[in-house]
Amino acid sequence: MPGGRNNTPPLRQAPLVGSKHTRHQTFGQMSKEQTKDLLKFLKPFGDDITDLVMWLRDFAWNLCPKTNELIYDNYNAVAFGWSPTDKVGHTICSIAVGRSSKNVHFGFYWGNEISDPDKILLGQGNQYRYILVTDKKKFPKAYMKKLVNKAYANSLAKVKDPKQIISGQTIVKSVSDKKRPDKVKKAAKTKKK
């Protein structure tokens, strides 16, 4: 199997069992360059969203270079985040694109536990907090960098066994066979009936 862009080394895939979804885990080095699977998952969202998401990905990778990218191609969204382990519960920050809304979130898995003095994070659930990203120029890079640093420290504090810490891997955690249809396609199907 060919590698990602820039002739990066090929990835090895091993199946995971016990899931309703098609699941595989990907092991590789030079994770930042391993974009083949992610670009495939983002293709239905179009070039503008893919460009914005990949720009955010570079921003996050540059702040978390010794971590791992965990990718989920799920029913409702494509979501991926950075973790010092292979566990979602240790996620520092993440990017998600909603299948029907096409909204792009830059978020924090444990956002309720990090200080947000400017009160720009959205979300009122038990833990996840995020901002909506619509434009590279409007993205508050300096402020987000501060929040990512706080989230990184918080994530490391959650790792109880230092042997769990790994780095430099892109790991596709799940791929759903079925995807939520986007609003435009759903409306077109309804009109035809």
PyMOL commands that set and color helices and strands:
alter all, ss='L'
color gray80, all
select helices_A, chain A and resi 5-7+31-33+36-45+47-63+88-90+111-113+141-158+162-164+183-192
alter helices_A, ss='H'
color red, helices_A
select strands_A, chain A and resi 12-15+24-27+68-73+77-83+93-98+104-108+129-132+170-175
alter strands_A, ss='S'
color yellow, strands_A
deselect
rebuild
show_as cartoon
